């Protein structure tokens, strides 16, 4: 088994990625593990200005620390009328990192007067695979939709309650985990990584 380390200490994210990549992991004999299994794994300052740049920082730092192939992602919400914001600032849009409720309330207030036809938005995810020898591959996934006027749904996190998924009437937070994995920006970004995993780790 070849271990591939995911740049997160969140067990939920590790489980989610194992599900998304289950087929290729079985095919290539890969085991996805979290950064928590490696004492001293660096906490990287995400000071790049793109999702891909931040994911690259995390993946390269982890590959260097562990000597293993490393996967990382960075994601957020891009609202058309805000020029792609909150973007890389999604988790701290209201000023304090990870305050989902404050972030949601601020965003909805900012676009309160925007007509429905101009409320297009998408969740965007960049995924990066970094090898200890410096090899890097990057992919991107998008989950398009429209900003609702109020939050709905108890699943998911972040901005999930306010994005009405394209081609559906439900908000992202109303989808089951399986439904969301099938169409999510993270799911798409990591499924697009499969050919690179086969190329580099097969």
N, C-alpha and C positions, 0 to 999 in steps of 0.2 A: 504493500500500500504506500502510495506517495501522499504525504500530508501537504495540504494547501491551507495556509493560514489566512483567515478573514480578519480584516482590520476593524474589529469590534469586540467589545467585552460584553455585548448584549446577547445572551443565549437565544432569545427569540429570533434575532437576525440570523444567527448561525443555523438554527432549525429551518428557517424560511429558505435560506440559500441551499441547504442540503436538499430540500424538496424541489426547488427550481432546477437544480443541476443533478438530480438523482440519476437520470439515465446515463449522462456522460461520466459521472463519478463511478458508476458500476462498470461501464465500458472500459475505462482507463485505469481502474483501481485507485481512485483518488479518495482521500478522506478530508473533509473540510473541518477545520478546528478553529476555535476562537483565539483571539490574542491573549485572553485571560490565562491560557495554558502556558504562557511564556513570561515568567517573572522578569520585570525590568523592561518589558516591551514599551517603547516610547509613546508618550502622548504627544502627537504631532500638532503644532500650531498650524491651523488651516488658513494661511495668509495669501493664498493665490486668489485670482479674481474670476476663475471659472470653476464649474463643477469638476471638469476633467483635471484641472491643475491641482485642486485639493485632493481628489482621489489618488492622483499620481504621488503626491507627497506622502500620503499614508501608506500606500502599497510599497513604495520604494524603501521607506524607513523600516517597515516590518520585514521585508525580504532581507535587508541588510542585517537586521537584528537576529533573525531566526535562521538564516541560511536556507530558507524554504521558499517556494513560490508563494506569493502573497496576492490576495485579492482585496480591493477596497472600492467603495463607491461614495459618491457625494450626490445629494439630490435636494430638490426644493421645488417650489411653485413659481412658475413664470406666467405673469398676467400681461396680456397683450397691451392693454391700455396704459399700463404702468411701465411700458418699455422693457418687459421681461423681469421686473421686480415682483416680489421680494428676491427671487433668484438665490444667490449664494448666501443672502442674509435671511432666508426664510425662518430659520430656527430662532433668530434673535431680532425679528422685525420690530417688535415693540420695545426693544432695548435690553431685555433680560433673556439670556439663552434658555430655550426650552419652555417658555411660558406660553403654551398652546392657546389658552383662552384669550390672553391679552393680544397675541399675534392675530388671531381670528377676528377679534373685535376691531382692532385697528384697521385691518385690511378691508373688512366690510364697510367700515365708516368711510374709508378713502374712496371706495367705488360706489357709494350709496346712490349718487346721482347719475351713474352711468347706465344708459339704456341697455336692455337685454341683448340686443344684437351686437353690442360692443364689449360683452363680458367674457370673451374667449380667454381660456387659460389652459395650462397644461402642467402636470407634474413632469419633471425632467430628471433623469438619473444618468450620470456618467460612471461607468465601471472601468477599473484598471487592473490588469494583471502585470505584476512585476516579478522578474526572476532575479536571483542573487547576482547573476552575471551582468545585470544592467538592462536586459531585454525588457521592453514594455509594450503592451498592447492596450488599446482603449476602445470602448464601445459606448453607445448612447441609446437610451430608450425614452419614449415619451408616452404619457397617458393624457390625451386631450379631453377637454370638456368645457363647461361654462360655469362661471361663478354664480352660485345661488345667492339669494338675498338673506338667507338664514341657515344656521347650522342644522343638520339632521343626521341621525344615525349614531350608533354606539360602538361600531367597530372601527378599527384603524386608529390613527393619531394625527397630530399636526393639523394640516388643512383638509384632511379627508372629509370632514363633515360639510364643507362648503363647495366641493367640486361635484357638479352633476356630470356624470361620465358620458362621453360622446356615444350616441347610439343607444342610450338608456335613459330612464327617467329617474333613476336612483342616484343618490349621492354616494361618493366613494366609501363613506363610512357605513353605508347600508349593505355593502357587498360582503359575502362570506370570505374568509381568508383564501379559499380555493379559487373563488371567482376573481378576487383581486390579483392573486398571483398570475392568473392566466392572461391578464391584460395590463398589469401595472408597469410603470416605467422601470422599476427595479427588475421585474421579471423579464421584460424585453431586453434591457441592457445586458443582463447576465446570460440570457439565452443567446444573444448575439456574440457572446464571448466563447461559446462552445467550439467553433472552428479554431480559435486561437489555442484553447486548451488541448485540442486534438493535435494541433501543429507542434506545440512546444512541450507538451507533457505526455503525448501518446507514445 
